[in-house]
Amino acid sequence: MEAFNNLMYGFSIALEPVNILYVFAGVFAGTIIGMLPGLGPISALALMIPLTFGMEPSSGLILMAGVYYGAIFGGSTSSILLNAPGVAGTVATSFDGYPMAKQGMAGKALAIAAYASFIGGTVSIIFLMLVAPLLGRVAVSFGPAEYFSLMVLGLTAVVSLSDKSLIKGLIAAVVGVMISIMGIDLQTGTERFTFGTVHLLDGIDFLVVALGIFALTEVFFMLLRGGGGKEQPRNAIGSLKLSKSEVKEIAAPIGRSSILGFFTGVLPGAGATIGSFLGYSMEKRLAKDGDTFGKGNIKGVAAPESANNAACTGSFVPLLTLGVPGSGSTAVLLGALLVMGVSPGPAMLVDRPDVFWGVVASMYLGNIFLLVLNLPLIPLIAKILDMPRPLLLSLILIFCMLGVYGMSFSVFDLLLLLGFGLLGLGMRLFGFPAAPLILALILGDIMEESMRRALQISGGDWSIFIDKPISMWLLIIAALSLTLPLIKRMMARRSV
């Protein structure tokens, strides 16, 4: 009853005309930003900070929160239509979303993404409302050892899903970790894998690798097959309607992934990207038709889309109840709150309930606005696929180059983009999966930092990773996720 009263208080703030306008403006701007490869929510949120000067803290955070989860919502568009993930959290969506678009089901893929995002966001808001204070305390119990084990589990879960070869999946993951540790080691000052060039001292940005491995690789692959010329006629949009059987098919994956995504987002440092990969890998394991994932399975779109939006909302739990940012985007939000004179933490629910509950209530409105905005625009957005193939490939190249160059204004990054595009082409031709490389790139830094901190706490004793129960069980599950597929394949060979 108390939660309901608090929510009603939040709606009294969120439904003020000016705050309704801020919600709409935030989610609209976020959706557009998410569709454009290269911008991302972090740079958009940073640009929003000056706009919040002079605003009420609740209004300022409502606007910025709308930009954040709106960008995650909109990022699926470029992932599905162009295989160029707009934000990191929508990389997993491209695995099945883009094949669906190529099969003439772009409209259905975008509709599923919209429905899954709406449900994932709404479910997570309910959890945020009911259990935020409790989950804040649970998140604190995760130390460096638990975080390291969680990252290992996330990585092995994706590696074990490599369709053709577990060894190739492991090789791709190792390459991803190697890329992630390029640059100066912040603890020792040692240069790693810089090859004597100053351009690699800061490492390689995720966007350069993601756009190279996915978007540029697709361009090269089409050109290699003669895709710049004639193509078979196809219905680029397809139907937006879902049959009863399709609704029933995606209902359970959306529910499971929404819950998993929310609890993943609660953990500082996890966030929407890891949540989407975990949701995708879980559904691929549970599905009877798991071998069709990566080829246009609708569950492969529904699961990561519900998980990433749920994780996005879940990341507000450590931010608001502990003052701990769980990602780069929430770190910017934390800075904005401090600039506005609000100190997130356990006392925030008492000192500034207007900010906390106003933002929670605004998320309900934001999710409705996102659904209303996106569904009618799907036929228009999907017209991208009606373009002549040479023009479409040119546009993908331009978006990739603008996105990468706009980050650092470095020609060297454009060369890296080309290099990763060629690497991705080689991986596709020789059957190496891209998902383990991308996830290892994301998790590599967190894994290394957590491992070092845990060993510093234990004085170099590696048993800390199995002495702590949560860490031990996470490592056991990670080991099983790698060994069980091998055992299954060995038994299948013996039965033949």
Summary of the structure (lengths in Angstrom):
residues: 496
radius of gyration: 22.0
end to end distance: 60.2
largest distance: 72.0
contacts: 1906
relative contact order: 0.18
helix: 77%
strand: 1%
